[in-house]
Amino acid sequence: MSTRKEKFTKLIKEELSWIFIKKIQDPLFNFITITRVKITPDLKQAYVYLSIYDKTKREKLLDKITEIKGLIRTEFAHRNRRLRFIPEFVYFIDETVDHVEKIETLLKQIHENDNKNET
């Protein structure tokens, strides 16, 4: 990835985090973490991956973010006036943590079964 894209993705991640925490003062947004940002080569779209602590509220939060994505983009634009254009943000749930938990559970079960077989 080029230095320009790296800086831009870092800026997006930091600014969106600030917007979620400070500008959108909804308690639901307290447990959102932006895990990564991918940007298209033309810098017109940014894919934002979110990790949401409460699994039961993931869809609700994603719907809420989708509803206010215009507000989020506008706030990003106000905070970054020097940018020539503002990318369109597309939000996704990052399920990496779920996969890690599943693998850890499976490994733990294997380890427990090995201990049972040894005794």
N, C-alpha and C positions, 0 to 999 in steps of 0.2 A: 504494500500500500504506500502511496506517495506521502510525503510529509504534509502536503496541503490537505489531503483527505484525512490523515491522522489528526491533524489539528482541528479540522472541521468536525469530525465525529466527537472529539473530546469536548469541543465547545458545545455541541448539541446536547451531549450527555449532561454536562454541568448546568447548562441553562435550563433544560427541561426539569432537572432535579430541583433547581431553585424555584421554578414556577410551581411544581407540584407541592413543595413544602410551604413557600411563602405566599404565593398569589392565590392558589386554590386552597382555601382554608377549610377543607372538608376532612373530618377525621378518617374517612375511608382511605384517603391518600397517604396517611402516615406510614403504611406498611408496604409501600411500593418501592421497589428498587429497579433502577434502569441497569440491566446487566450488560447490554451491548447495543451499539448503534452501527448499522451498516448503511452505507450511502452508495447510490448509483454513480457510475462514472461521470455523468453529466451534472452531478450534485443537485439534481432536481427533486429527488425523493430520498427520504431517510427512513429506514426500517428500524423501529425502536422496539427492543425486546424488554419486556417487563417481568419482574419476578414479584409475585404478590403472595405475601405470607399466608393469609387466610384462604385456603383452597376453595372454601364455599362461596367466597365473594369475588372470585376471579372474573366470571362472566359479567356480573353486575358492574364491577369496576371498569372492565374493558368497554362495556356499553356506555358508561358515563363518560369515559375519556373520548370515545368516538363522538358523543353528543357535543362535547365542548372542545373538539380539536381545532375549530376555528379560533376560539378564544386563546387557546394555547399557542397557536401559530402567530396570532396577532401580538401577543405578549412577547414572544420570541423576537418578532420583527422590531418591536419598540425597544427592546434591550440590545439589539444588534443592528442599528441603523446603518452601519458601515458596509454591511453585506449587500452585494449587488442584487441578489434574489434570496428568497426564503424557501427552503425545501418543503415539500408536502410531507407530513409525518404520517407514517403508517404504523400502527401499533399491533404488537403480537405478545402473547403470553409465552414467556421462556420456560419451557418444561424441563430444562436441564437439571434443576434441583430435584424434580420428581424422579427422573431417571437415576440420579445418584442415590437417592433414598432407596429406590427399588433394588439397585445393585448391592447396596450395603446390607439390606435385609436378606437378600439371597446369599451373600457371602457369610453373613452371621449364621444363617440356617445351615449352610454347608459345614461351617466350623463346629457348630453344636452337634451335628450328625457325626462328624469325625471323632469328636470327643466321646460320644456315646459308644461308637464302635470300638474305640480303644479300650474302654473299660470292661 
